Amino acid sequence: MIFGINMRIIAKELFYILGLAFLTYFVMEIFWQGIVLSYFNINWVLLLWVITAILIVLISNKKNGNK
């Protein structure tokens, strides 16, 4: 039970951090092209963000008793 609660909190916090990071990098790329993409690919952040969102949904379904 404690593992599920902690995992849900960690997943939500990671979701918020990755969403804010993606938004920040996206805006930076609009104003200064190449400032972020020259160092790493923004798609990795977006992929982790989507995986975290799916994890949150799965954890929430287990909490409610749905499988």
PAGU-530646 format. One line per 10 residues: number of its first residue (from 1); their letters; for each residue x, y, z of C-alpha. Coordinates in steps of 0.5 Angstrom, whole numbers, plus 2048, in hexadecimal, padded with zeros to 3 digits. Layout:
BEGIN
NUM = A = X Y Z | ... $
This chain:
BEGIN
1 = MIFGINMRII = 800 800 800 | 805 805 802 | 809 803 7FB | 803 805 7F7 | 802 80C 7FB | 809 80E 7FA | 80A 80B 7F3 | 803 810 7F1 | 806 816 7F5 | 80D 815 7F1 $
11 = AKELFYILGL = 80A 814 7EA | 805 81A 7EB | 80B 81E 7ED | 80F 81C 7E7 | 80A 81D 7E3 | 809 824 7E5 | 811 825 7E4 | 811 822 7DD | 80B 826 7DB | 80E 82D 7DD $
21 = AFLTYFVMEI = 815 82B 7DA | 812 829 7D4 | 80E 830 7D4 | 815 833 7D6 | 819 830 7D0 | 813 831 7CB | 813 839 7CC | 81B 839 7CD | 81B 836 7C6 | 816 83B 7C3 $
31 = FWQGIVLSYF = 81A 841 7C5 | 821 83E 7C4 | 821 839 7BF | 826 833 7C1 | 827 835 7C8 | 824 82F 7CA | 825 82A 7C4 | 82C 82B 7C4 | 82D 827 7CA | 828 822 7CB $
41 = NINWVLLLWV = 821 820 7C7 | 81B 823 7CA | 817 81D 7C8 | 81A 819 7CE | 817 81D 7D3 | 810 81D 7CF | 811 815 7CF | 812 815 7D6 | 80C 81A 7D8 | 808 815 7D4 $
51 = ITAILIVLIS = 80A 80F 7D8 | 809 812 7DE | 802 814 7DC | 801 80D 7DB | 804 80B 7E1 | 7FF 80F 7E5 | 7F9 80D 7E2 | 7FB 806 7E3 | 7FD 807 7EA | 7F6 80B 7EB $
61 = NKKNGNK = 7F2 805 7E8 | 7F5 800 7ED | 7F4 804 7F3 | 7EC 804 7F1 | 7EC 7FD 7F0 | 7EC 7FD 7E8 | 7F1 7F8 7E5 $
